[in-house]
Amino acid sequence: ALRAANLPMYGYPRPTAPRLAALARDAILFENHLVHFPGTTVSVSQMLTGRMAAPLFVGYDYLAVPMHAEPARLLVLPRALRAAGFHTGIVSSHYWFGGSADLLREFDAHAIVSERSGEKPYATFDRLLPEIDAFLDAATAAGRPFFLYVHAMDTHGPNGFHRGFDRFRNAADWPDAYNRYDAEIEYTDHGIGQ
């Protein structure tokens, strides 16, 4: 739910994600990654398998055809990394990663954080941080390399302003939808920095 077009490392003029931009300078930045369907169920499965038509590891049965069988020798990134000695984990607030998601069995550890009453339809990034910290502490204590997949929902919408992350609120030269979306990116980027 985070558009590359709104990130500074892809040429966006606003400083929405300075921490991600710094990470990108020291990492591999994919400049041309496309999925053939703009939705979580398909794109997450594609991202973690490298297959254009991957079995669906995430999602509700009424929205997508569930996975009944895997192709032979299917690469599933967390499975392959776990087999190579990595401690693997997922932290998310996405409701489709619920207890029945096939993807969860591919990770050593998983924490799916539910929304609270009065919250958006998902837990905000600051509520993911304790679970992220717990995973990183455990991985560090184990002395193993690790892979942590974090799937935050703040940029997904509905978009708004978080306290302390509203510098785009009154930018009259930008549409309000951009101001709200960019504020969510800035908020999430801050959490990633933490």
Protein Blocks (a to p, Z undefined) as FASTA:
>chain_A
ZZfklpfknopabffblmlmmmmmmmccdfbdcdfbdcfklmmmmmmnopabbcdfbdcf
klpccdfbdcehiacfklmmmmnopacddddfbfklgmklmklmmpmbdcdddddehiaf
bdcfklmmmmmmmmmmmmmmnopacddddddfklnopcdddehiamlmmmmkbcfklmmm
mmmmmmmmmmmmZZ
